[in-house]
Amino acid sequence: MTDVNDQNEEDEIKEDPIRLYIMDAVAAGGAVSPNDIAIKIAKDRAKDSDPDDVWRKYLLSVKQQAKSLARAG
């Protein structure tokens, strides 16, 4: 029997957009860096008025999610 909290965590993991970007980058093959993923996220979400380095605000989240995915296997 599955614990409700475990199921909720699994749903959150699947729906996390940062994780989806990471998984898409890995699935595409080639070298993958946290910077590249953060830049991709920023390009998809940035407004015209955002500075060029807006991608940096996503970098820590990308690194944390990558570590989490690596630990999960």
C-alpha positions in Angstrom: 0.0 0.0 0.0 1.4 3.4 -1.0 1.5 6.2 1.6 -0.5 9.3 0.4 2.5 11.6 1.2 4.8 9.4 -1.0 2.3 9.6 -3.8 2.1 13.4 -3.5 5.9 13.7 -3.6 6.0 11.5 -6.8 3.4 13.8 -8.4 5.4 16.9 -7.5 8.6 15.4 -8.9 6.9 14.5 -12.2 5.3 18.0 -12.6 8.3 20.1 -11.6 9.2 22.2 -14.6 12.9 22.5 -13.7 13.1 18.7 -13.7 11.3 18.5 -17.0 13.8 20.9 -18.6 16.7 18.8 -17.2 15.2 15.5 -18.4 14.6 17.1 -21.9 18.2 18.2 -22.1 19.5 14.8 -21.1 17.2 13.1 -23.5 18.5 15.3 -26.3 21.9 13.9 -25.8 25.3 15.6 -25.8 26.8 17.6 -23.0 24.5 19.1 -20.5 25.4 21.9 -18.2 23.3 23.7 -15.5 24.1 27.0 -17.2 22.7 25.8 -20.5 19.5 24.6 -18.9 19.1 27.8 -16.8 19.6 29.8 -20.0 16.9 27.7 -21.8 14.4 28.2 -19.0 15.1 32.0 -18.9 14.6 32.3 -22.7 11.3 30.5 -22.4 10.0 32.5 -19.4 11.7 35.9 -19.6 10.0 39.2 -20.4 11.4 41.7 -22.8 12.2 44.0 -20.0 14.3 41.4 -18.1 18.1 41.8 -18.1 20.3 39.5 -20.2 21.5 37.6 -17.1 18.0 36.7 -15.8 19.0 33.1 -16.3 21.2 33.3 -13.2 18.1 33.3 -11.0 17.3 29.8 -12.3 20.8 28.4 -11.9 20.6 27.3 -8.2 17.3 25.6 -8.8 18.7 23.7 -11.7 21.7 22.6 -9.7 19.5 21.5 -6.8 17.2 19.5 -9.0 20.1 17.9 -10.9 21.5 16.7 -7.6 18.1 15.4 -6.5 17.7 13.5 -9.8 21.2 12.1 -9.5 20.5 10.8 -6.0 17.2 9.3 -7.1 19.0 7.4 -9.9 
